[in-house]
Amino acid sequence: MTNKDERYIKIAKACLRALNDVSTETDDTQKNIQSVYDAIDQAFRTEFSTIEQSRYIAEQALIAIDGLSTGGTLDQARQIARAALDSMDHPESAGKPH
């Protein structure tokens, strides 16, 4: 999972790319503004998707730990937690939220 600074950097880079790609024609001002807004929107959607996916992975791990039988061990809970943390480091290999 990326940290807050990394997420902000990705969003800022998307904005800068959009600004660099805009036309200098004055007739295209509204189109330029819209393209920057679209770039910002897409960058935020991408980053929030990653956060939502990590939240889902954590939720599923907690449900699995909660579902351990009373005979469940701390080791089992740790294995579930470790698998969730590993998936959060590589969310593309984890399950998608429903």
C-alpha positions in Angstrom: 0.0 0.0 0.0 1.3 3.4 -0.8 1.7 6.1 1.8 0.0 9.5 1.8 3.0 11.3 0.3 3.3 8.8 -2.6 -0.5 9.2 -3.3 -0.2 13.0 -3.4 2.9 12.8 -5.7 1.0 10.5 -8.1 -2.0 13.0 -8.1 0.4 16.0 -8.6 2.2 14.3 -11.5 -1.2 13.6 -13.2 -2.1 17.2 -12.8 1.3 18.4 -14.2 1.0 16.0 -17.2 -2.4 17.5 -17.9 -1.2 21.0 -17.6 1.8 20.2 -19.9 -0.5 18.7 -22.5 -3.0 21.6 -22.7 -3.1 23.9 -25.7 -1.9 27.5 -25.5 -4.7 28.6 -27.8 -7.0 30.9 -25.9 -10.1 29.4 -27.7 -9.3 26.1 -25.9 -9.4 27.5 -22.4 -12.5 25.6 -21.3 -11.2 22.4 -22.9 -7.9 22.9 -21.1 -9.6 23.4 -17.8 -11.8 20.3 -18.3 -8.8 18.2 -19.2 -7.0 19.2 -16.0 -10.2 18.5 -14.0 -10.4 15.1 -15.7 -6.8 14.3 -14.9 -7.3 15.2 -11.3 -10.5 13.2 -11.1 -8.9 10.1 -12.6 -5.8 10.3 -10.3 -8.1 10.6 -7.3 -10.2 7.6 -8.5 -7.1 5.5 -9.0 -5.7 6.3 -5.5 -9.0 5.9 -3.7 -9.5 2.6 -5.5 -6.3 1.3 -4.0 -7.3 2.5 -0.5 -10.7 0.9 -0.9 -9.1 -2.4 -2.0 -6.8 -2.4 1.1 -9.8 -1.7 3.3 -11.6 -4.6 1.8 -8.6 -6.9 2.4 -8.4 -5.8 6.0 -12.1 -6.3 6.5 -12.0 -9.8 5.1 -9.1 -10.7 7.4 -10.9 -9.4 10.4 -14.0 -11.5 9.4 -11.8 -14.6 9.0 -10.2 -14.0 12.4 -13.6 -13.4 14.0 -14.8 -16.6 12.5 -12.0 -18.7 14.0 -13.5 -21.3 16.3 -12.9 -20.9 20.0 -10.1 -23.4 19.6 -8.5 -21.2 17.0 -4.9 -20.2 17.9 -3.1 -17.0 17.9 -0.9 -18.5 15.2 -3.9 -18.9 12.9 -4.9 -15.3 13.5 -1.4 -14.2 12.8 -1.3 -16.2 9.5 -4.5 -14.6 8.4 -3.2 -11.1 9.3 0.1 -11.7 7.5 -1.7 -12.9 4.4 -3.8 -9.7 4.4 -0.8 -7.5 4.9 1.0 -9.2 2.1 -2.0 -8.7 -0.1 -2.2 -5.1 0.8 1.4 -4.7 -0.3 0.4 -6.2 -3.7 -3.3 -5.4 -4.1 -3.3 -6.4 -7.7 -3.0 -10.0 -6.6 -5.8 -9.8 -4.0 -9.5 -10.2 -4.3 -11.6 -7.2 -5.5 -14.3 -5.6 -3.4 -17.8 -6.6 -4.2 
